[in-house]
Amino acid sequence: MHSSFEKQLFKLSLSQSVDSGNLSKASEEILTAATTALNITRASIWLLKDDHIFCEFLVEQGQSFPSLGIELARAHFPSYFAALDSEQAIIADDATLHPATFEFTQDYLKPLNIRSMLDLPIRHLGKMIGVICCEHQGDNLKTWRDEEVTFVLTLAEVYGRAYNAKFKSDYQVELKTLNANLEKVVEERTFELEQSLAALKASQESLIESEKFAAFGELIKGISHELNTPFGIVITSISHALEEIKKGKTMLSSGRLTKTNLECFFEEQKKTLSLAENNIAKASRLIESFKQVSMVSLSDTAKPFNLAVFCNQVIETVLPIANEKGVQVALNYAEEFEITSQQGLLAQVIIQLVQNSLTHAFNSDDKQKLITLDISSKHSVIEITFKDNGKGINHNLHKKVFDPFFTTTRSDGSTGLGLSLVSNIVHHKLGGRIALKEPEERGCQFIITLPYA
């Protein structure tokens, strides 16, 4: 290769503009090298875009002109664009006669006194993106030598390298901006998600509390209904006693009160007061059981207690609701156990399970509706087996019954939080486990295991 070509290429190899992505400076240096080594006055870089080619950079008479805004269209110069489509070098010693460049004669070549043209393709990632155009001005034609073509081809490759560096630089800037925007979006979405989760948690806790109070409300309703009977009997007994006293007083005033009348009066009052006393005692026991359950429900403190006695108290509070629905509730245990746990939470578990059975297990025409609670000790843990003889739960739904908001009777007003609340209390508060098992006969069966302490 000619020494002047080698000198210019060596100079370009030392330039930082090519590999730094400074495309404008690299273009100027490449075109200056072309005009100097080829001894021409004009060289330019043109980039393709669809059916147009526009001048990206021009060096003429030693002066640099970036982005002149000159643009050529395929529709006006079809022969030139057809030559570009071949992606081959256009070597036009006489540009006015060459098949690819003759179309430029009137509007471009003659006004600028261009006699010869050498256009070589610029490629990026294997695709032609433009040309480097070397133009000889003057009265004489220029015959382009092979070494000159090779030199310009090398310059085109250098520009391709600079273009790639600019492409990478722009991509990195874009990627950095995208990452920054993405981080911002992620941060915003994370904040929104945290807010949504907090709101959801608050809503869920509110619903769970509502579920607790709903169960408690049912207890109060059932107990109120159950208390009406003994209180009604007491009121009737007292009214009857007052009436009998009034009659006795009248007989005494009239002198008609005999020993026999008096003995009958005392016997009748004894029966009446005994009936009132028994019903007051019944009401008192019911109120005491409810008070015990309601008091421990307010406490989260673990303390030792007799499990059988406690379960019996809880069952007494739900009996009014069960009796109203014609359901028997029975407690079975072979021996009494003392455990240390949170009574209030355990009471909620039992009440929720009973409520669940009363709501979902039985049809109105079922006979001998029964709920049983069996307490036993197995492998150093307490096992409470809760069973009903209702219609049971479809096996396909077993994995979902403890999921929050899962219910098959939402249209009837169920929230789907009852068994989810039970599972959370047993697992996370009482340190135990609960599982839904297939009973040997019809119905539903939950196995609860609890530690002794």
Secondary structure, DSSP 8 states (H G I E B T S, - for coil): --HHHHHHHHHHHT-SHHHHT-HHHHHHHHHHHHHHHHT-SEEEEEEEETTEEEEEEEEETTEEEE----EEETTT-HHHHHHHHTT--EEESSTTTSTTTGGGIIIIIHHHTEEEEEEEEEEETTEEEEEEEEEEESSS-----HHHHHHHHHHHHHHHHHHHHHHHHHHHHHHHHHHHHHHHHHHHHHHHHHHHHHHHHHHHHHHHHHHHHHHHHHHHHHHHHHHHHHHHHHHHHHHHHHHHHHHHHHHHHHT---HHHHHHHHHHHHHHHHHHHHHHHHHHHHHHHHHHHHHHHT----EEEEHHHHHHHHHHHHHHHHHHTTEEEEEEESS--EEEE-HHHHHHHHHHHHHHHHHHT--TT-SSEEEEEEEEEETTEEEEEEEE-SS---GGGTTTTTSTT--S-GGGT--S-HHHHHHHIIIIISS-EEEEE--SSSSEEEEEEE---
